[in-house]
Amino acid sequence: MNEPAASRLPAGLRLPFDPLLALAAIGLMAASLVTLNASTSQDVPGDPHYYVTRQGVFFAIGTLLAIVLSRIDYSRFRELKYGIYGLMMAGLLLVAVFGGVTRGSRRAIQLPFFEVQASELGKVLLIVALAAFVVDHARRLGERDTTARLVLIGMVPAMFVMVSDLGSGLVYIAILFAALFVAGVSWRHFAGLITLGVVSIALVLSAAPAVGVTVLTPEQSSRLTSFLSPSDVSGDAGYQQNQSRIAIGSGQKTGRGELATQATLNFIPEERTDFAFAVVGERWGFAGAGLLLSLYALLVWRGLRILTMAKNLYGALIAGGVVAMLLFQVFINVGMNVGIMPITGIPLPLFSYGGSSVLATLLAIGLLQSIYAQGRFAAATKRRGLPF
């Protein structure tokens, strides 16, 4: 086997990294800490910086892991696809068996210092493993059977996660569609998959309950449909979106600053996680929300740029999966905060409080930096006419 290009770099030569991608990530982490400090200072008596400190530790660990990952040639992971896929499924199974029950769902395993959500880390593992499987079938992507096999590989963990965490399961599906799109799967196959998805949703929400078959719990159904008319929905789902919209609307152009009370008086539910964006809208208004979304736009743009720079299809597929994961989560989370999307419990990447989400996102950014570095090195080697 040929020695990887990265290992033949001259001694002491540092691989390049994308400074704008790093800037976007650092900006989001800083915004998260500032927002947590403003909204959670009264949540833990005697320790006003409890959540800020823990989030800062998550950021530090995740950043270190991202730096290490960025110095590894991502192509090495292609050979480990079966082990990576198995690790992902094993993690999901462990949560299903040993995970603690929160609000009727098993989503995490409780460790001494924090909870491990296998579904969050599984997103990155799925991106890496699924990209390898797609590359292995690259010459037969025009065949329907090949598309069916790839869909099965992606849907098995997605359906497994959906049992307890609908939002994360949808992210898995977004990753799957991104991989198929970047690989160049026929539009006919996409049309068939979309049709199948629409029919499945109709069966779950309408046909199945009509004949007495319960697929979703009443709480899950309420969360999925409450955004259509939150004022008319009783219970947590309608209340959450109403309070979120009130908070964002009250912020107007520049926010209420220290007069912001929706979060500090606990009117905004889950102000640390699902509805952290509403805290920004109330406290810093349109200006603050616009700045936050601009950082996400920069993050996604750099991810797409890195996709075009990848030295091989495997790198392009990983970059496409990471961009889809980030973009889908931002769209759904912000949408549910402003009342145009259902409440699915999807966190805002690098902003919502939570160790597993932070670590997964920073690992994904580490992969993007690795793809960027390897792409730059390959391009430079080609220009110099050196053997690659």
N, C-alpha and C positions, 0 to 999 in steps of 0.2 A: 504493500500500500504506500502511495506517495505521502511524504511528510507534509502536513498542513502548511499552507503558505505563512500563517502567522508565526509558526515556530522557526521559520527561516529569516525572520527579521534581524537586522544587525543588532548586536548587543547594545542595550541601553536606549534603543529607539522606542519611543512611546507611540502607541497607536493613537490616531486622532479621535476626537469625539465631537459630536454636534453641539456647539455652545448654545444655540437657540433652543434646542430640545432641553438641555440642562437648565437654561434660564426659565423656561415655562414650568418645569417641574419644581424648581426652587421657589418660584413665585407662588405656585399653588400651595406648596407646603407652608410658606410664610403666611399666606392668607388664611389657611386652616387654623394655624396657631392663634392668630389675632382674633379670628371669629370665635374660636372656642373660649378664649380668655374673656371675651365680652359676654358670652351667653351662658357659661357654666360656672362662673365664679361663686355662685350661691348654691350650687347643686350638692356639694359635699361639705357639710359643716366642719369648720376648722382647717380645711384644705382647699382654698379657692383655686389653686393651680393643679388640682388632681388630674383632670382630663388633659390639660395642656402638657403637663409633664409626661404623662404616658404616651400621648401622641408624639411628642418630641422624641421619645425613646424609640417608638416604632419607625419614625422617619430616619433616625440615625442608623438603626440596624438595616432598614431597607436600602438606604443609600449606599452603605458599605457593600451589601450583597449585589446591588446594581453595578457598582464599580468593578467588583470581582468578575461578574458575569460579562461585562463589556470587554474585558480583556481575554475572553475565551472565544475561540472560533466557533460560532454557533453551528457550523456544519457538522461538528462532532456529535451533536444531539440527534442527527438523523439516524445514526447507527443504533441509538438507544431507544428507538420509538416504542418497541414493545414493552420495555421496562418502564418508560415514562407513562405510557397509557395504562399499564397495570398499576403503577403507583397511584395514578389519579383515581381509578376505580376502587382500589383498596382504601384510599382515604374516604371516599364517599360511603363505602360500606361500613367503615369504622364509625362514622358519624351516625349512620342509620341504626347501628346496633348499640353503641355506647354513648351517643350524644345526649346532652341534656335537653329537656323539653322546655321551650320558651314559647308562650302563646300558642300552645298546641302543636308546635313543629319542632323537629330535631334538626338543628342547623349547625351545631358546634360541639366540640369536645372541650370541656373545662379543664384547663391546666392551672397550676398554682398562680401564675402571673397574668394570664389572659386566655381568652377563648380562641380555639383554632377552628376556623370555618373552612372545611375542606373544599366546599364549592367555590370559594374565592380563589384559592391557590390552584384549584383544578382548572380554572379558566386558562391560566398560562400553560399548564401541562397539556391541555387539549390543543392549544394553538401549536405548540412544538410538535406533538405527536401527529396530529391530523395533517399538518404540512408535510411531514415525512411520508405518510401514507399516500397523499395526493401525488407527490413527486414519483413515488414508486409506480403509480398508475398513469403517469403523464401521457404515455403514448396511446392509451386507450380511453381517454376522457370523452371521446365522442360516442362511446358505447353506453347504452342505457344501463346495462348491468354494472358497469364501473361506477357510474353516478350513484346507483342504488347502494353499492357496497360502502362508498364514502359517506353517504347520508346515514347509513346504519351505524357506522363508526362514530359519527357525531351525535346521533340521536339517542343512542343507548345511555351515555352519561347525562344528556339533557333531560330525558324522561326520568332518570333516576333522581336528579336534583329537583325537578318540578314537584315531586311528591311532597317535599317539605319546604321548598324555596322557589316559588314560581318565577320571581324576578331573575334570579341567577340562571334558571333553566332557559329563560328567553335569551340571555346573553350568550349561552352556549350555542343556541340556534343561530344567532347573529354571526358568531365566529364561523360556524359551518358554512353559512351562505357566503361569507366573505372569502373563505378558502376556495369555494367552487367558482366564484366570480373571478378572482385573480387567476385561477388556473385556466380559465377560458371554457368552462362547461357550456354546452349548447343552450341557447335561450329557450329552446323547446323543453329541455329538462327543467329549467327554472320555472317556466309557465306551469308545468305539471306539478312541481313541488308547491308553488304558491296556491294553485287550485286545491291541492290536497290539504294544505294548511287552513285555507278558508273553510273548507267543508268540515274539517276537524273541529275548528272553533265553533262553528254553527251547531255541531252535534253536542259539544260540551256545554254550551250556554243555553241552547234551546231544546233541541230534540231529545237529548237524554233525560233532562228533568221532566219533560212532558210525559214520558212513559214510565216515570218513577225510578230512573237510574240516577244515583247521585255520584257525580264525578268530582265536583268542587264543593267544599264546605260552604255554608251560608256566608261565613266571613270572607272567604276567597271571592265568592261571587259578588259580594257587596263592594269589595275593593276594586274589582275589575270594572264595575259599572257605575260606581258612585260619581265619577268625574263628569258623567253626562248631565247630572243635575244634583250637585252636592247639597244644595239647600233643601232638597226634598228627601234626602236620605238620613234616616236616624242612625245612631250608633257612631262608632269611632271613625269610620271611613268618611262620611259626610262632614263630620266635625273637623277632622284633620285638614281637609282641603279648604274648608271655609276659613279656618284660622290662618292657614298659610297665605291665602289670597288677601285676607285683611291685613296681615303683616306686610306683605310686599306692596300692596296698594298704599298703605300709610306712609311708606318711605318716600314716595314721590321722586323728585329729581335727585336730591342729595342726601336723603335719609333723615332720620330723627336723632341720630347720634346717641348721646347719653339719655335722651328721653324715650328711647325704644324700650317698650315694656312687654311686648308679646312673648319674647323668649324668657326674660328674667322673671316674669310672673307665671311662667309655665303655661301660657295659653297656646304656644306653638308646640305641638307634640313632636317627640323625637328630634328636638332641636339640634342635637349633636350629630345625628346620622341622616335619616331620610329627609328631614326638612331644614338642613343647615343653610340651604340657599335662601330660604325665607328669612333667616336671621340677617343675611347680607342685604336683602331687599329692604327690610325695615330700617336697619341701622345706617346703611350707607346709600340707600336708594338706587335709582337707575344708574348712577355713576359707578357705584361699587359693583353692582350686578354686571354692568357692561365690562368693567375691568376684568372681573373673574371669567366671564365668557370669552374675553379676548385672549386670556392665557390658555384656555382650552382650545381656541381656534389655532393658536400658535403651536400647541402640542400636536394637534391633528395634522396641521399643515406639514410640520417637520416629519411626522410619521409617514405621510404620503410621499414626501420628497425622498425619504430613505428607501421607501419601497421601490422607487425608480432607480435608485443607485445600487440596489442589491447585486452581488456578483453572480447569483444563480437563482433559479426558481424557488428553491427552498427558502432563501432569505426573503424573497418577495412575498411568499405565502405567509411567513411568520409576521412580517411587517403589516400585511393586510389584515391578518387576524387581530393584531394588537390595536390597529387603528379602529377596526370594527368594534372591538370590545370597549374601547374608550368612548368613541362617538355614540354608540348605542346607550351606554350608561349615562352619559351627560344628557342626551336628548330625553330619555325617559325620566330621569330624576328631576331635571328642571321643568319638564312638562307636567309632572305630577305636582310640583310646587306651585305652578301657576294655574293649575286646574284643567289642563288640556289632555292629560294622560292619566291612566289608572294608577292607583297606588300599588306598587309591586315590591317595595322594599329594596330597590336598587340604590346602592350608595353613590355619592358623587366622588369620582376618583381623586385621590390625594387631597380631599377636602373633608369629607365625612369622617367622623371619628370611627376608628376600628383598625386593629392591628393586622388582621388577615387581608383586608382590602388594601391597606397601605403597602404591605409587603408584596402582594400580588402585582399591584400597579408598578411599583418600583422595579420588580424583577422584569416586567414587560418592557419598561424603559431601558433597563440594562441590555435586553435583547436587541432593542432598536439601536442602541449605541454600538453593539457588537457588529450588527449588519452595516452600519455606517462606516465603522473602522475597516472592516474587511472589504467593503466596496471601494473605499478610497485607496486602500493598498493595492487591490487588484487593478484599478484604473491606472495608478501610478506605475505599477509593474509593466502593464501593457504599453504605456507610452514610452517607457525606457527600452522596450524590446527585450525584457528579461524573461527567462522561463518561469512559468507560473505553476 
